[in-house]
Amino acid sequence: MNLIDPIIQFHAELQAIRRDIHAHPELNYEEQRTSDVVAEKLTGWGIPILRGMGVTGVVGIIRNGSSKRAIGLRADMDALPMQELNTFAHASQHKGKMHACGHDGHTAMLLGAAHYLSQHRDFDGTVYVIFQPAEEGGRGAEKMIQDGLFEKCPMDALFGMHNWPGLAVGSFGVIPGPMMASSNEFEVTVMGKGAHAAQPHKGIDPIMIAVQLAQSWQTIVSRNANPNDAAVLSITQIHAGSATNVIPDNATLIGTVRTFSGEVLDLIENRMRIIADHTVAAFDAQVDFKFHRNYPPLINHPEQTAFAADVLRGIVGDAQVDTSIEPTMGAEDFAFMLQNKPGCYVFIGNGEGGHRDMGHGLGPCNLHNPTYDFNDALLPIGATYWVRLAETYLSA
């Protein structure tokens, strides 16, 4: 593995930064302490910064030479509203908040790259190191864009990275095209007519109508969508009633839809709505149909993906770069940035969980799991990738 020696020597400090952030998790748009840490480090290394884009976002500006070319490198900073079950020394100090997705590690890796680039400016152009808030459902990437990220920091391309449990440390995964799915939510309420359970003929049973909807919607993916187009429609909650002898007035179905294209998403939403309207009408009831589109699919651009893969091969070798990794139905708001600029998002292997300190919970080291912890062995690997990406893209 061809890692950068000064970054290896900086590993202990990066680990300390990462574990400090892990111990002090902050949720969407509350990342004030985290952004203060990031800003303090960057300014201490002589890097000019911009603050306030996306409420708590921080952007470092590292320039060298005379070229107007520029590249963006992005990390996310926010935590999840979860109770951590680990008890090691750097476990969360904030009840109900946890870095269960590795954003603490993402932030530390990008700080490691920024530190090196500030001291070894072997490039011609500008590197924007973007520390983004509110990835976990807060649309922080979109908010930074709305606040003028690409006007204040004009860049030719940008890149993102996420740790991936189960993928070996020292390995990466990346593919062109759809890498992660769109994330969408629905909440559909059937409004019937309540009655005594012993006299169902005097009411309109919303539970039976909800059951009909649940079954009918499952035919959309299997019978309406092209079998070559991956899609998921999952009903995750059904709420109705409060007594055993009462037919309630209303029943609500809640769930998620995931697709890799807008066309398939349009199909599913439209079919769900049509089926709901007609099914409910057949039972002489009413329906309140709400469908919310959260994140678009994350689509890697072919040219930038090929470029990123070549850089990775130079660091970890061809065998450790999986360019046929399966896309995931998980979602990422870096998708908003890739809708505005060409770029690429990669997975960096986080291992199987054996790295965790004594005192970790008994569960798996999976994302969004209360026993997860970022693997600090990744810090110099990810930081080296960021540096080589920038240096190669902006080669003199």
ABEGO torsion letter per residue (X at the ends): XBBBAAAAAAAAAAAAAAAAAAABBBBBGAAAAAAAAAAAAAAAAGBBBBBGBGGABBBBBBBBEABABBBBBBBBABBBBBBBABABAABBABBGBBBAAGAAAAAAAAAAAAAAAAABBBBBEBBBBBBBBGABGAGAAAAAAAAGAAAABBBABBBBBBBBBGBBBGBBBBBBEBABBBBBBBBBBBBBBBBBAABAAABBBAAAAAAAAAAAAAAAAAAABBAABBBBBBBABBBBEABAABBBABBBBBBBBBBABAAAAAAAAAAAAAAAAAAAAAAGBBBBBBBBBBBBBBBBBAAAAAAAAAAAAAAAEAAABBAABBBBABBBAAAAAAAABBEBBBBBBAEAGAABBBGBBABBBBBGBAABBBBAAAAAAAAAAAAAAAAAAABX
